[in-house]
Amino acid sequence: MGVLDNLVKRFSRKAVLIDKQQLTEHTFHLKIQGDDLKNLPYTPGEHLRVLVGLDKGTSMQDKVRTYSVWQYDPANASMDLAVCTYSTGIGARWVREIALGDMLYFSGPKGKFTVDQSGDYYVFVGDPSALAHLYEINRHLEPSKPVISFIYGDTMSDLFPDLTGEKPFTFYQLSQNPASAVIEKLDAQLNNKSGKGILYVGGDGRLCVALNKHFRNELHWESRQIKTKPFWLPNKTGLE
């Protein structure tokens, strides 16, 4: 065990893994609990920075991963996390190896890809890596607000329900970065919409860029109406 690893553990928040479920081939649901999770400041849509691969011979930068908070229960000092990875990297190995009773070290919650109640309607776009994150935001919107959604995966089995068991989003089976298909579908649905829309795009960084450009340049949405979070990019580590 390295000196730096020990130091990082000392100054990190910690919680115990109390439940672990594999939802799909690539996505795990982790439930953690501990005193450090009591009454934390939290806005739905924030994430944790989790230390993975501690005591392994890798750089500290490679040991930090960002995982979505799927649900936070301050009264029970517990938190649900979604971990989605298509790689064979350190994060993928960590989530497969971590066992009930193991300690998890983290910082946060933090982040800017969070719920915004100012919209008259909402648009959610993403892949399995962002699905739990978008569920958490959607669950905290006013129920009366209309929602348009485009959630896609390589297979339908990659797309899992929310913690409530519900599937409030529309699912599509499409390959990575389906920008043209998404834009065509959304443009048709947005054609008759009035009022202020809020767009959330999470997952593939290429799609985040494409939709940000389209909504700004073609639909003339203001920047504060567009919220993007690249969870991953091809051939780039550290975003899983």
C-alpha positions in Angstrom: 0.0 0.0 0.0 1.5 3.3 -1.1 2.0 6.4 1.1 -0.1 8.5 -1.3 -2.9 5.9 -1.3 -3.0 6.0 2.5 -3.1 9.8 2.5 -5.9 9.9 0.0 -8.0 7.5 2.0 -7.4 9.6 5.1 -8.8 12.7 3.6 -11.7 11.1 1.5 -15.2 10.5 2.6 -16.0 6.8 2.9 -19.0 4.4 2.9 -19.6 0.7 2.9 -21.0 -1.2 -0.1 -24.3 -2.7 1.2 -25.8 -3.9 -2.1 -24.5 -4.6 -5.6 -26.5 -5.7 -8.7 -25.6 -6.1 -12.3 -28.4 -4.6 -14.3 -27.1 -5.2 -17.8 -23.9 -6.6 -19.4 -22.3 -3.2 -18.8 -24.1 -1.5 -16.0 -24.0 -2.1 -12.2 -26.1 -0.6 -9.4 -24.2 0.0 -6.2 -25.8 1.0 -2.9 -23.5 2.5 -0.3 -24.1 3.6 3.3 -22.1 5.3 6.0 -21.9 8.3 8.4 -20.1 10.4 5.8 -23.3 10.3 3.8 -25.5 11.9 6.4 -27.1 15.2 5.4 -24.8 16.2 2.6 -25.6 19.2 0.5 -27.0 17.7 -2.7 -28.6 18.8 -5.9 -30.1 16.0 -8.1 -27.8 15.4 -11.0 -24.5 15.6 -9.0 -21.9 12.9 -9.1 -19.3 11.4 -6.9 -15.6 11.2 -7.6 -14.7 7.6 -6.6 -11.3 6.2 -5.9 -10.8 2.9 -7.7 -7.8 0.6 -7.9 -6.3 1.9 -4.7 -3.3 -0.2 -3.7 -2.7 -0.9 -7.3 0.4 0.2 -9.2 -1.2 2.9 -11.2 -1.1 6.7 -11.2 -3.5 8.6 -8.9 -5.1 10.3 -11.9 -6.0 6.9 -13.3 -7.6 5.9 -10.0 -10.3 8.5 -10.0 -13.6 7.9 -11.7 -16.8 9.9 -11.9 -20.1 8.0 -11.2 -23.6 9.3 -11.2 -25.7 9.6 -8.1 -28.9 7.7 -8.9 -30.6 8.4 -5.6 -29.6 10.0 -2.3 -31.4 9.1 1.0 -29.9 11.5 3.7 -32.1 10.1 6.4 -30.6 6.6 6.0 -27.2 7.9 5.0 -27.3 5.9 1.8 -26.7 6.6 -1.8 -27.4 4.6 -5.0 -24.8 4.8 -7.8 -24.8 3.7 -11.4 -21.6 2.4 -12.9 -21.6 1.8 -16.6 -18.5 0.8 -18.4 -17.8 -0.8 -21.8 -14.0 -0.9 -21.3 -11.6 -3.3 -19.6 -9.9 -0.5 -17.7 -9.3 0.0 -14.0 -12.9 1.2 -13.4 -14.4 -1.8 -15.1 -12.2 -4.1 -13.1 -13.0 -2.3 -9.8 -16.8 -2.5 -10.2 -16.6 -6.2 -11.0 -14.3 -7.0 -8.1 -15.8 -4.8 -5.3 -17.8 -6.9 -2.8 -20.4 -6.3 -0.2 -18.8 -4.9 3.0 -15.9 -3.3 1.1 -15.1 0.3 1.8 -15.6 2.9 -1.0 -13.6 6.2 -0.9 -15.0 9.3 -2.6 -15.4 13.0 -2.8 -18.5 15.0 -3.5 -21.3 15.1 -4.4 -20.6 17.8 -6.9 -21.3 18.8 -10.5 -23.2 21.2 -12.8 -25.2 18.7 -14.8 -28.1 19.1 -12.4 -31.8 19.6 -12.2 -33.1 23.0 -13.5 -36.7 23.8 -12.7 -37.0 26.8 -15.0 -38.1 25.0 -18.1 -41.6 24.8 -19.5 -40.6 21.4 -21.0 -37.6 19.2 -21.1 -35.6 17.1 -23.6 -33.4 14.2 -22.5 -30.9 12.5 -24.7 -28.4 9.9 -23.8 -27.0 6.3 -23.9 -26.7 3.7 -21.1 -23.8 5.5 -19.5 -26.0 8.5 -18.7 -29.4 6.8 -18.2 -29.4 6.6 -14.4 -28.2 10.3 -14.2 -31.1 11.4 -16.4 -33.5 9.3 -14.4 -32.4 11.1 -11.2 -32.9 14.6 -12.8 -36.3 13.6 -14.4 -37.6 12.3 -11.0 -37.0 15.6 -9.4 -38.8 17.7 -12.0 -42.3 19.0 -11.4 -44.6 16.2 -12.6 -46.6 18.6 -14.7 -43.6 19.4 -17.0 -43.7 17.7 -20.4 -40.7 15.6 -21.3 -39.3 14.5 -24.7 -36.7 11.8 -24.7 -34.4 9.9 -26.9 -32.4 7.2 -25.1 -30.5 4.7 -27.2 -28.3 1.7 -26.9 -26.6 -0.9 -29.1 -29.2 -3.4 -27.8 -32.5 -2.8 -25.9 -31.1 -5.0 -23.2 -28.6 -2.3 -22.4 -31.4 0.0 -21.3 -32.6 -0.5 -17.8 -35.6 0.9 -15.8 -35.4 3.5 -13.1 -35.1 2.5 -9.4 -38.9 2.8 -9.2 -39.2 0.1 -11.9 -40.6 2.6 -14.4 -39.4 3.4 -17.8 -40.4 7.1 -18.3 -38.1 7.6 -21.4 -38.5 6.4 -25.0 -35.9 3.8 -25.9 -34.3 3.2 -29.3 -31.8 0.6 -30.6 -29.1 2.4 -32.4 -25.3 2.3 -32.6 -23.0 4.9 -31.1 -23.2 8.6 -32.0 -26.6 8.6 -33.9 -26.6 12.4 -34.3 -28.6 12.5 -37.5 -31.3 10.2 -36.3 -31.6 12.1 -33.0 -31.7 15.5 -34.6 -34.4 14.4 -37.1 -36.6 12.9 -34.4 -36.2 15.8 -32.0 -36.8 18.5 -34.6 -40.1 16.8 -35.5 -41.2 16.7 -31.9 -40.1 20.3 -31.1 -41.7 21.8 -34.1 -44.9 22.8 -32.3 -43.5 23.3 -28.8 -43.8 26.8 -27.2 -42.1 28.2 -24.1 -38.7 27.6 -22.7 -37.2 24.2 -23.3 -34.3 22.7 -21.4 -32.0 20.1 -23.1 -30.0 17.5 -21.2 -27.5 15.5 -23.3 -25.3 12.9 -21.6 -23.1 10.1 -22.7 -21.1 10.1 -25.9 -19.1 13.3 -26.1 -19.5 13.5 -29.9 -23.2 13.6 -29.6 -23.0 16.3 -26.9 -21.0 18.5 -29.3 -23.4 17.8 -32.3 -26.6 18.6 -30.4 -25.1 21.6 -28.7 -24.2 23.0 -32.1 -27.6 22.1 -33.6 -29.7 23.6 -30.8 -27.7 26.8 -30.7 -27.2 27.4 -34.4 -30.3 25.9 -36.0 -33.0 26.1 -33.3 -31.5 29.3 -31.7 -31.7 28.1 -28.1 -29.7 30.1 -25.6 -26.7 28.5 -24.0 -28.4 28.3 -20.5 -31.1 26.1 -22.1 -28.5 23.5 -23.1 -26.8 21.2 -20.6 -24.3 18.6 -21.8 -22.1 16.1 -20.0 -19.7 13.8 -21.9 -19.5 10.6 -19.9 -17.1 9.1 -22.4 -15.2 9.6 -25.7 -13.7 6.9 -27.9 -10.1 6.1 -26.9 -10.2 8.3 -23.9 -10.0 7.1 -20.3 -11.2 8.6 -17.1 -14.7 9.5 -18.2 -16.4 6.2 -17.4 
